């Protein structure tokens, strides 16, 4: 097998940043926050959206799910290209990889109904796999149509996945992630246009925020703001802030699968302990999100000092390759001592560089 390719830092940073948003917006549904209050209301009556909920709807909800879907399409293409250099049947590996993700998703569904892993596996096999045979221009056109039409019809969430998958696949086919350092002007233009368009779209969504989760305004504003977030982070990665962004978000992003699943367990435990069902505890929600992310950052940073992949990422790779993938980080061997041994000749001993194992970049 070939050596693993160089990681693209910007993808890890964007993935880690998106993980923060996904966790924050998922805590309420996972813990069923305020369910007891809503159940006590007369049938058909709801509560007006509180200020924190409005800001979550305008800045977080429907903003980071598109980012993850887009990144999944990019990861699919990168893996297919990498696997094609090491295996005669790379698409067989992809089917195995997606099947393993689907099984993990089904197990995760028990804890978090409506989670994303199972639809990702299904759409990966149904959409991305056939699209891997198409030319890049066709993938791009289908991705644009598959994203714009559902958004215009007010169908966000799951129905946006196929189009975003294809847009990510096309983006990787055109090698945009590898060329980001040479596309600063285009990235700045994408940020300026999407940020400018996101403002009126957010105002449109604000006008119907009580029902924004089922409206075209939410899907359109979400896609525009997601584009602004991604392009803005890509621009910041070209500034002196790149080191700080890498330190904060890359460990979370490199272990996104492990962190996504384990966050559900942590949130369920904390939600039961704090009795989130009894009321709308917005302060506790944000504190819980910050606490879980801080703990995951510490764990991810320490884990990645010794290991190549997170625990679930490693298991996923083993299932993909159907063999035990090397997990520990290879350490360079110590240089031979310059002082000759009294019982050995003074010629230097031959060095042996450790050989890296297979890498399945997401």
Secondary structure as a PSIPRED ss2 file (coil, helix, strand):
# PSIPRED VFORMAT (PSIPRED V4.0)

   1 X C   1.000  0.000  0.000
   2 X C   1.000  0.000  0.000
   3 X C   1.000  0.000  0.000
   4 X C   1.000  0.000  0.000
   5 X C   1.000  0.000  0.000
   6 X C   1.000  0.000  0.000
   7 X C   1.000  0.000  0.000
   8 X C   1.000  0.000  0.000
   9 X H   0.000  1.000  0.000
  10 X H   0.000  1.000  0.000
  11 X H   0.000  1.000  0.000
  12 X H   0.000  1.000  0.000
  13 X H   0.000  1.000  0.000
  14 X H   0.000  1.000  0.000
  15 X H   0.000  1.000  0.000
  16 X H   0.000  1.000  0.000
  17 X H   0.000  1.000  0.000
  18 X H   0.000  1.000  0.000
  19 X H   0.000  1.000  0.000
  20 X H   0.000  1.000  0.000
  21 X H   0.000  1.000  0.000
  22 X H   0.000  1.000  0.000
  23 X H   0.000  1.000  0.000
  24 X H   0.000  1.000  0.000
  25 X H   0.000  1.000  0.000
  26 X H   0.000  1.000  0.000
  27 X H   0.000  1.000  0.000
  28 X H   0.000  1.000  0.000
  29 X H   0.000  1.000  0.000
  30 X H   0.000  1.000  0.000
  31 X H   0.000  1.000  0.000
  32 X C   1.000  0.000  0.000
  33 X C   1.000  0.000  0.000
  34 X C   1.000  0.000  0.000
  35 X H   0.000  1.000  0.000
  36 X H   0.000  1.000  0.000
  37 X H   0.000  1.000  0.000
  38 X H   0.000  1.000  0.000
  39 X H   0.000  1.000  0.000
  40 X C   1.000  0.000  0.000
  41 X C   1.000  0.000  0.000
  42 X C   1.000  0.000  0.000
  43 X C   1.000  0.000  0.000
  44 X C   1.000  0.000  0.000
  45 X C   1.000  0.000  0.000
  46 X C   1.000  0.000  0.000
  47 X C   1.000  0.000  0.000
  48 X C   1.000  0.000  0.000
  49 X C   1.000  0.000  0.000
  50 X C   1.000  0.000  0.000
  51 X H   0.000  1.000  0.000
  52 X H   0.000  1.000  0.000
  53 X H   0.000  1.000  0.000
  54 X H   0.000  1.000  0.000
  55 X H   0.000  1.000  0.000
  56 X H   0.000  1.000  0.000
  57 X H   0.000  1.000  0.000
  58 X H   0.000  1.000  0.000
  59 X H   0.000  1.000  0.000
  60 X C   1.000  0.000  0.000
  61 X C   1.000  0.000  0.000
  62 X C   1.000  0.000  0.000
  63 X C   1.000  0.000  0.000
  64 X C   1.000  0.000  0.000
  65 X H   0.000  1.000  0.000
  66 X H   0.000  1.000  0.000
  67 X H   0.000  1.000  0.000
  68 X H   0.000  1.000  0.000
  69 X H   0.000  1.000  0.000
  70 X H   0.000  1.000  0.000
  71 X H   0.000  1.000  0.000
  72 X H   0.000  1.000  0.000
  73 X H   0.000  1.000  0.000
  74 X H   0.000  1.000  0.000
  75 X H   0.000  1.000  0.000
  76 X H   0.000  1.000  0.000
  77 X H   0.000  1.000  0.000
  78 X H   0.000  1.000  0.000
  79 X H   0.000  1.000  0.000
  80 X H   0.000  1.000  0.000
  81 X H   0.000  1.000  0.000
  82 X H   0.000  1.000  0.000
  83 X H   0.000  1.000  0.000
  84 X H   0.000  1.000  0.000
  85 X C   1.000  0.000  0.000
  86 X C   1.000  0.000  0.000
  87 X C   1.000  0.000  0.000
  88 X C   1.000  0.000  0.000
  89 X C   1.000  0.000  0.000
  90 X H   0.000  1.000  0.000
  91 X H   0.000  1.000  0.000
  92 X H   0.000  1.000  0.000
  93 X H   0.000  1.000  0.000
  94 X H   0.000  1.000  0.000
  95 X H   0.000  1.000  0.000
  96 X H   0.000  1.000  0.000
  97 X H   0.000  1.000  0.000
  98 X H   0.000  1.000  0.000
  99 X H   0.000  1.000  0.000
 100 X H   0.000  1.000  0.000
 101 X H   0.000  1.000  0.000
 102 X H   0.000  1.000  0.000
 103 X H   0.000  1.000  0.000
 104 X H   0.000  1.000  0.000
 105 X H   0.000  1.000  0.000
 106 X H   0.000  1.000  0.000
 107 X H   0.000  1.000  0.000
 108 X H   0.000  1.000  0.000
 109 X H   0.000  1.000  0.000
 110 X H   0.000  1.000  0.000
 111 X H   0.000  1.000  0.000
 112 X C   1.000  0.000  0.000
 113 X C   1.000  0.000  0.000
 114 X C   1.000  0.000  0.000
 115 X C   1.000  0.000  0.000
 116 X C   1.000  0.000  0.000
 117 X H   0.000  1.000  0.000
 118 X H   0.000  1.000  0.000
 119 X H   0.000  1.000  0.000
 120 X H   0.000  1.000  0.000
 121 X H   0.000  1.000  0.000
 122 X H   0.000  1.000  0.000
 123 X H   0.000  1.000  0.000
 124 X H   0.000  1.000  0.000
 125 X H   0.000  1.000  0.000
 126 X H   0.000  1.000  0.000
 127 X H   0.000  1.000  0.000
 128 X H   0.000  1.000  0.000
 129 X H   0.000  1.000  0.000
 130 X H   0.000  1.000  0.000
 131 X H   0.000  1.000  0.000
 132 X C   1.000  0.000  0.000
 133 X C   1.000  0.000  0.000
 134 X C   1.000  0.000  0.000
 135 X C   1.000  0.000  0.000
 136 X H   0.000  1.000  0.000
 137 X H   0.000  1.000  0.000
 138 X H   0.000  1.000  0.000
 139 X H   0.000  1.000  0.000
 140 X H   0.000  1.000  0.000
 141 X H   0.000  1.000  0.000
 142 X H   0.000  1.000  0.000
 143 X H   0.000  1.000  0.000
 144 X H   0.000  1.000  0.000
 145 X H   0.000  1.000  0.000
 146 X H   0.000  1.000  0.000
 147 X H   0.000  1.000  0.000
 148 X H   0.000  1.000  0.000
 149 X H   0.000  1.000  0.000
 150 X H   0.000  1.000  0.000
 151 X H   0.000  1.000  0.000
 152 X H   0.000  1.000  0.000
 153 X C   1.000  0.000  0.000
 154 X C   1.000  0.000  0.000
 155 X C   1.000  0.000  0.000
 156 X C   1.000  0.000  0.000
 157 X H   0.000  1.000  0.000
 158 X H   0.000  1.000  0.000
 159 X H   0.000  1.000  0.000
 160 X H   0.000  1.000  0.000
 161 X H   0.000  1.000  0.000
 162 X H   0.000  1.000  0.000
 163 X H   0.000  1.000  0.000
 164 X H   0.000  1.000  0.000
 165 X H   0.000  1.000  0.000
 166 X H   0.000  1.000  0.000
 167 X H   0.000  1.000  0.000
 168 X H   0.000  1.000  0.000
 169 X H   0.000  1.000  0.000
 170 X H   0.000  1.000  0.000
 171 X H   0.000  1.000  0.000
 172 X H   0.000  1.000  0.000
 173 X H   0.000  1.000  0.000
 174 X C   1.000  0.000  0.000
 175 X C   1.000  0.000  0.000
 176 X C   1.000  0.000  0.000
 177 X H   0.000  1.000  0.000
 178 X H   0.000  1.000  0.000
 179 X H   0.000  1.000  0.000
 180 X H   0.000  1.000  0.000
 181 X H   0.000  1.000  0.000
 182 X H   0.000  1.000  0.000
 183 X C   1.000  0.000  0.000
 184 X H   0.000  1.000  0.000
 185 X H   0.000  1.000  0.000
 186 X H   0.000  1.000  0.000
 187 X H   0.000  1.000  0.000
 188 X H   0.000  1.000  0.000
 189 X H   0.000  1.000  0.000
 190 X H   0.000  1.000  0.000
 191 X H   0.000  1.000  0.000
 192 X H   0.000  1.000  0.000
 193 X H   0.000  1.000  0.000
 194 X H   0.000  1.000  0.000
 195 X H   0.000  1.000  0.000
 196 X H   0.000  1.000  0.000
 197 X H   0.000  1.000  0.000
 198 X H   0.000  1.000  0.000
 199 X H   0.000  1.000  0.000
 200 X H   0.000  1.000  0.000
 201 X H   0.000  1.000  0.000
 202 X H   0.000  1.000  0.000
 203 X H   0.000  1.000  0.000
 204 X H   0.000  1.000  0.000
 205 X H   0.000  1.000  0.000
 206 X H   0.000  1.000  0.000
 207 X C   1.000  0.000  0.000
 208 X C   1.000  0.000  0.000
 209 X H   0.000  1.000  0.000
 210 X H   0.000  1.000  0.000
 211 X H   0.000  1.000  0.000
 212 X H   0.000  1.000  0.000
 213 X H   0.000  1.000  0.000
 214 X H   0.000  1.000  0.000
 215 X C   1.000  0.000  0.000
 216 X H   0.000  1.000  0.000
 217 X H   0.000  1.000  0.000
 218 X H   0.000  1.000  0.000
 219 X H   0.000  1.000  0.000
 220 X H   0.000  1.000  0.000
 221 X H   0.000  1.000  0.000
 222 X H   0.000  1.000  0.000
 223 X H   0.000  1.000  0.000
 224 X H   0.000  1.000  0.000
 225 X H   0.000  1.000  0.000
 226 X H   0.000  1.000  0.000
 227 X H   0.000  1.000  0.000
 228 X H   0.000  1.000  0.000
 229 X H   0.000  1.000  0.000
 230 X H   0.000  1.000  0.000
 231 X H   0.000  1.000  0.000
 232 X H   0.000  1.000  0.000
 233 X H   0.000  1.000  0.000
 234 X H   0.000  1.000  0.000
 235 X H   0.000  1.000  0.000
 236 X H   0.000  1.000  0.000
 237 X C   1.000  0.000  0.000
 238 X C   1.000  0.000  0.000
 239 X C   1.000  0.000  0.000
 240 X C   1.000  0.000  0.000
 241 X C   1.000  0.000  0.000
 242 X H   0.000  1.000  0.000
 243 X H   0.000  1.000  0.000
 244 X H   0.000  1.000  0.000
 245 X H   0.000  1.000  0.000
 246 X H   0.000  1.000  0.000
 247 X H   0.000  1.000  0.000
 248 X H   0.000  1.000  0.000
 249 X H   0.000  1.000  0.000
 250 X H   0.000  1.000  0.000
 251 X H   0.000  1.000  0.000
 252 X H   0.000  1.000  0.000
 253 X H   0.000  1.000  0.000
 254 X H   0.000  1.000  0.000
 255 X C   1.000  0.000  0.000
 256 X H   0.000  1.000  0.000
 257 X H   0.000  1.000  0.000
 258 X H   0.000  1.000  0.000
 259 X H   0.000  1.000  0.000
 260 X H   0.000  1.000  0.000
 261 X H   0.000  1.000  0.000
 262 X H   0.000  1.000  0.000
 263 X H   0.000  1.000  0.000
 264 X H   0.000  1.000  0.000
 265 X H   0.000  1.000  0.000
 266 X H   0.000  1.000  0.000
 267 X H   0.000  1.000  0.000
 268 X H   0.000  1.000  0.000
 269 X H   0.000  1.000  0.000
 270 X H   0.000  1.000  0.000
 271 X H   0.000  1.000  0.000
 272 X H   0.000  1.000  0.000
 273 X H   0.000  1.000  0.000
 274 X H   0.000  1.000  0.000
 275 X C   1.000  0.000  0.000
 276 X H   0.000  1.000  0.000
 277 X H   0.000  1.000  0.000
 278 X H   0.000  1.000  0.000
 279 X C   1.000  0.000  0.000
 280 X C   1.000  0.000  0.000
 281 X C   1.000  0.000  0.000
 282 X H   0.000  1.000  0.000
 283 X H   0.000  1.000  0.000
 284 X H   0.000  1.000  0.000
 285 X H   0.000  1.000  0.000
 286 X H   0.000  1.000  0.000
 287 X H   0.000  1.000  0.000
 288 X H   0.000  1.000  0.000
 289 X H   0.000  1.000  0.000
 290 X H   0.000  1.000  0.000
 291 X H   0.000  1.000  0.000
 292 X H   0.000  1.000  0.000
 293 X H   0.000  1.000  0.000
 294 X H   0.000  1.000  0.000
 295 X H   0.000  1.000  0.000
 296 X H   0.000  1.000  0.000
 297 X H   0.000  1.000  0.000
 298 X H   0.000  1.000  0.000
 299 X H   0.000  1.000  0.000
 300 X H   0.000  1.000  0.000
 301 X H   0.000  1.000  0.000
 302 X H   0.000  1.000  0.000
 303 X H   0.000  1.000  0.000
 304 X H   0.000  1.000  0.000
 305 X H   0.000  1.000  0.000
 306 X H   0.000  1.000  0.000
 307 X E   0.000  0.000  1.000
 308 X C   1.000  0.000  0.000
 309 X C   1.000  0.000  0.000
 310 X C   1.000  0.000  0.000
 311 X H   0.000  1.000  0.000
 312 X H   0.000  1.000  0.000
 313 X H   0.000  1.000  0.000
 314 X H   0.000  1.000  0.000
 315 X H   0.000  1.000  0.000
 316 X H   0.000  1.000  0.000
 317 X H   0.000  1.000  0.000
 318 X H   0.000  1.000  0.000
 319 X H   0.000  1.000  0.000
 320 X H   0.000  1.000  0.000
 321 X H   0.000  1.000  0.000
 322 X C   1.000  0.000  0.000
 323 X C   1.000  0.000  0.000
 324 X C   1.000  0.000  0.000
 325 X C   1.000  0.000  0.000
 326 X C   1.000  0.000  0.000
 327 X C   1.000  0.000  0.000
 328 X E   0.000  0.000  1.000
 329 X C   1.000  0.000  0.000
 330 X C   1.000  0.000  0.000
 331 X C   1.000  0.000  0.000
 332 X C   1.000  0.000  0.000
 333 X C   1.000  0.000  0.000
 334 X C   1.000  0.000  0.000
 335 X C   1.000  0.000  0.000
 336 X C   1.000  0.000  0.000
 337 X C   1.000  0.000  0.000
 338 X C   1.000  0.000  0.000
 339 X C   1.000  0.000  0.000
 340 X C   1.000  0.000  0.000
 341 X C   1.000  0.000  0.000
 342 X C   1.000  0.000  0.000
 343 X C   1.000  0.000  0.000
 344 X C   1.000  0.000  0.000
 345 X C   1.000  0.000  0.000
 346 X C   1.000  0.000  0.000
 347 X C   1.000  0.000  0.000
 348 X C   1.000  0.000  0.000
 349 X C   1.000  0.000  0.000
 350 X C   1.000  0.000  0.000
 351 X C   1.000  0.000  0.000
 352 X C   1.000  0.000  0.000
 353 X C   1.000  0.000  0.000
 354 X C   1.000  0.000  0.000
 355 X C   1.000  0.000  0.000
 356 X C   1.000  0.000  0.000
 357 X C   1.000  0.000  0.000
 358 X C   1.000  0.000  0.000
 359 X C   1.000  0.000  0.000
 360 X C   1.000  0.000  0.000
 361 X C   1.000  0.000  0.000
 362 X C   1.000  0.000  0.000
